[in-house]
C-alpha cells in the first residue's frame, strides 16, 4: 500500500469521524431523551451505505477508502456499547434491550436493503 493511500485513509477517516460527531449531535439535540438516537441513526445509515458498497461489488483501494476509511470511521461500535451500558445502569432494562435489539435488527435490515439496491445499480 502506498504512502498516498495511507494518507488518504487517515484523512478520509478523520472526515468520517467528524461526520459521525456532527450527525450524532444534530439528531440528539433535535430528538432528545435518554435513548441514543444519534448513534442509532449513524450506525443504521452506515450499515445501509456499507450494504450498497457490497452490492456494487466495490473492491481494492476503492473499498478500502469508501468502506474502511469513510464508513468505518463514521459508524461506531464502542459508542454504541458505552451508551447501551449507560442505559442499563437504571433499574429499567427495557431501553438497553431496545437499543441492542433494534440496532441489530434494523442494522441488518438496512445493510441488506443497501446490498439489494447496490446490486441493482
C-alpha positions in Angstrom: 0.0 0.0 0.0 1.4 3.4 -1.0 2.0 6.3 1.3 -0.6 8.3 -0.6 -3.2 5.6 0.1 -2.3 5.6 3.8 -2.6 9.4 3.9 -6.0 9.2 2.1 -7.2 6.6 4.6 -6.2 8.8 7.5 -7.7 11.9 6.0 -10.9 10.4 4.9 -11.2 8.5 8.2 -11.0 11.8 10.0 -13.7 13.3 7.8 -15.9 10.2 8.6 -15.4 10.6 12.3 -16.3 14.3 12.1 -19.4 13.5 10.1 -20.4 11.0 12.8 -19.9 13.6 15.6 -22.0 16.2 13.7 -24.8 13.7 12.8 -25.0 12.3 16.3 -25.2 15.8 17.8 -27.7 17.1 15.3 -30.1 14.2 15.8 -29.5 14.0 19.6 -30.2 17.7 20.1 -33.4 17.5 18.0 -34.9 14.3 19.4 -33.5 14.5 23.0 -34.4 11.9 25.6 -32.4 9.1 27.2 -32.3 6.9 24.1 -29.1 7.4 22.0 -31.0 8.3 18.7 -27.9 10.0 17.2 -25.7 6.9 17.5 -28.6 4.7 16.3 -29.1 6.8 13.2 -25.3 6.9 12.5 -24.9 3.2 12.7 -28.1 2.4 10.7 -27.1 4.8 7.9 -23.6 3.4 7.9 -25.0 -0.2 7.7 -27.1 0.9 4.7 -24.1 2.5 2.9 -21.9 -0.5 3.6 -24.6 -2.7 2.1 -24.6 -0.5 -1.0 -20.8 -0.8 -1.3 -21.1 -4.6 -1.1 -24.0 -4.6 -3.6 -22.0 -2.7 -6.2 -19.1 -5.1 -5.6 -16.5 -2.4 -4.7 -13.1 -3.8 -4.3 -9.4 -2.9 -3.7 -8.5 0.6 -2.9 -12.0 2.0 -3.6 -13.4 -0.4 -1.0 -10.6 0.5 1.5 -11.3 4.2 1.1 -15.1 4.1 1.0 -15.8 1.2 3.3 -13.0 1.1 5.9 -11.8 4.7 6.0 -15.1 6.6 5.5 -17.9 4.3 6.8 -15.6 2.5 9.3 -14.8 5.8 11.0 -18.3 7.1 10.6 -20.0 4.2 12.4 -19.2 3.4 16.0 -19.3 0.2 17.9 -17.6 1.5 21.0 -20.0 4.4 21.5 -23.0 2.1 20.9 -21.7 -0.2 23.7 -21.0 2.6 26.1 -24.4 4.1 25.6 -26.0 0.7 25.9 -24.1 0.2 29.2 -25.4 3.6 30.4 -29.0 2.6 29.5 -28.6 -0.4 31.7 -27.5 1.5 34.8 -31.1 2.1 35.9 -33.5 -0.5 37.2 -35.4 -0.4 33.9 -33.6 -2.5 31.4 -36.1 -2.0 28.6 -34.1 0.8 26.9 -31.0 -1.3 27.0 -32.7 -4.2 25.3 -34.4 -1.9 22.8 -31.1 -0.4 21.9 -29.4 -3.8 21.3 -32.3 -5.5 19.5 -33.3 -2.5 17.4 -29.7 -1.8 16.4 -29.0 -5.3 15.3 -32.3 -6.0 13.6 -32.7 -2.6 11.9 -28.9 -2.5 11.1 -29.0 -5.9 9.4 -32.1 -4.9 7.5 -30.5 -1.6 6.4 -27.4 -3.5 5.2 -29.5 -6.0 3.3 -31.6 -3.2 1.7 -28.4 -1.4 0.7 -27.0 -4.6 -0.8 -30.1 -5.1 -2.9 -30.1 -1.5 -4.1 -26.3 -1.6 -4.7 -26.7 -4.8 -6.7 -29.4 -3.1 -8.9 -27.1 -0.2 -9.7 
